[in-house]
Amino acid sequence: MARSEAGRTLRPQHRRHSVAPLRGVADVDTEAVRERLLRRREELRTRASEASAEARHEDDPLSADFAEQVTQRENDDVLGAISDSARFELAQVEAALRRLASGRYGTCAACGEAIEAERLAAVPHAERCRGCAERAAPRAPARH
């Protein structure tokens, strides 16, 4: 480490690069990706929280009318699915933020190759390249 004129040890300054090359991915603006992921994380947190609150009937208690309760319960199922979906994507976004912080963003978790820039632009929290994602996707049973 370098020393100042007064003899104190100087620590290297950490610089944030707004454009960091990722292995196999041409100049990705990591700060822009980070901001996009942070915005999406906040949107998902809000969506999950609002859906959960609505499903708990915090602002709208269950109706005394049985037929209306059936409709409300059906809506609760939809709200639960919305909340679950938001929480699932939220976990993916948070994982992408960790990969970005550790320098692994843009590298396929399955094969180690670069994730296509077009895929990252469309799905910034993608953890697999297109080929690995397609191989990992569940297949629908064939109809006869």
C-alpha positions in Angstrom: 0.0 0.0 0.0 1.1 3.5 -0.7 2.0 6.0 2.0 1.0 9.7 2.2 3.5 12.4 2.9 2.6 12.2 6.6 3.4 8.5 6.6 -0.1 7.2 6.8 -1.1 4.2 4.9 -3.4 5.1 1.9 -6.0 2.6 1.0 -6.8 2.0 -2.6 -10.0 3.8 -3.7 -12.7 1.5 -5.0 -14.1 2.9 -8.2 -17.5 2.0 -9.6 -17.4 1.5 -13.3 -20.6 2.2 -15.1 -19.6 0.1 -18.0 -18.0 -3.2 -17.1 -17.1 -5.9 -19.6 -18.7 -9.2 -18.8 -17.1 -12.4 -20.2 -18.6 -12.9 -23.6 -21.0 -9.9 -23.3 -20.1 -6.7 -25.0 -19.9 -3.6 -22.8 -22.9 -4.0 -20.4 -23.7 -0.8 -18.4 -23.7 -2.5 -15.1 -25.0 0.6 -13.2 -28.0 0.8 -15.6 -28.6 -2.9 -15.1 -28.4 -2.5 -11.3 -30.8 0.4 -11.4 -33.2 -1.5 -13.5 -33.1 -4.5 -11.2 -33.5 -2.2 -8.1 -36.6 -0.6 -9.7 -38.1 -4.0 -10.5 -37.4 -5.3 -7.0 -39.3 -2.3 -5.5 -42.2 -2.9 -8.0 -42.4 -6.6 -7.0 -42.2 -5.9 -3.3 -45.1 -3.5 -3.7 -47.1 -5.9 -5.8 -46.6 -8.8 -3.4 -47.4 -6.7 -0.4 -50.6 -5.2 -1.9 -51.8 -8.6 -3.1 -51.2 -10.1 0.4 -53.0 -7.3 2.1 -56.0 -7.6 -0.2 -56.1 -11.4 0.3 -56.1 -10.8 4.1 -59.1 -8.3 3.6 -57.3 -5.6 5.6 -59.3 -2.9 4.0 -62.4 -4.9 2.9 -63.7 -7.5 5.4 -65.5 -10.6 4.1 -69.1 -10.0 3.2 -71.9 -11.4 5.4 -73.5 -12.7 2.2 -72.5 -16.3 1.4 -72.6 -15.9 -2.4 -70.4 -12.8 -2.1 -68.0 -14.6 0.1 -67.6 -17.3 -2.6 -66.6 -14.6 -5.1 -64.2 -13.0 -2.5 -62.6 -16.3 -1.9 -62.1 -16.9 -5.6 -60.5 -13.5 -5.8 -58.3 -14.5 -2.9 -56.9 -17.4 -4.9 -56.0 -15.1 -7.7 -54.4 -12.6 -5.3 -52.4 -15.5 -3.8 -51.1 -16.5 -7.2 -50.2 -12.9 -7.9 -48.3 -12.6 -4.6 -46.5 -16.0 -5.1 -45.5 -15.0 -8.7 -44.2 -11.6 -7.5 -42.2 -13.3 -4.6 -40.7 -15.8 -7.1 -39.6 -13.1 -9.5 -38.4 -11.0 -6.5 -36.1 -13.9 -5.5 -34.7 -14.1 -9.0 -34.1 -10.3 -9.1 -32.3 -10.4 -5.7 -30.1 -13.3 -7.0 -29.3 -11.2 -10.1 -28.3 -8.3 -7.9 -26.0 -10.6 -5.9 -24.4 -12.0 -9.2 -23.9 -8.4 -10.3 -22.2 -7.4 -7.1 -19.9 -10.5 -7.2 -19.0 -10.1 -10.9 -20.8 -13.2 -12.0 -23.7 -11.4 -13.8 -24.1 -12.5 -17.4 -22.5 -15.9 -16.9 -24.8 -18.9 -17.2 -25.2 -20.7 -13.9 -25.5 -24.1 -15.8 -22.7 -24.1 -18.4 -20.6 -21.1 -17.4 -20.8 -19.5 -20.9 -22.0 -16.0 -21.4 -25.7 -15.2 -21.4 -26.7 -13.6 -24.7 -26.9 -9.8 -24.4 -30.4 -9.9 -26.1 -31.6 -12.3 -23.4 -30.2 -10.1 -20.6 -31.9 -7.1 -22.1 -35.2 -8.9 -22.2 -34.8 -10.7 -18.9 -32.2 -8.9 -16.8 -32.5 -11.5 -14.0 -31.8 -14.4 -16.3 -29.3 -16.9 -14.7 -29.0 -19.2 -17.7 -28.2 -18.8 -21.4 -31.0 -19.5 -23.8 -29.8 -23.0 -24.6 -29.6 -24.1 -21.0 -32.9 -22.4 -20.1 -34.6 -24.3 -23.0 -33.1 -27.6 -21.8 -34.2 -27.0 -18.2 -37.8 -25.9 -19.2 -40.5 -28.5 -18.3 -41.9 -30.1 -21.4 -45.7 -30.3 -21.9 -46.8 -33.9 -22.4 -47.5 -34.9 -26.0 -51.2 -35.0 -27.0 -52.5 -38.0 -28.9 
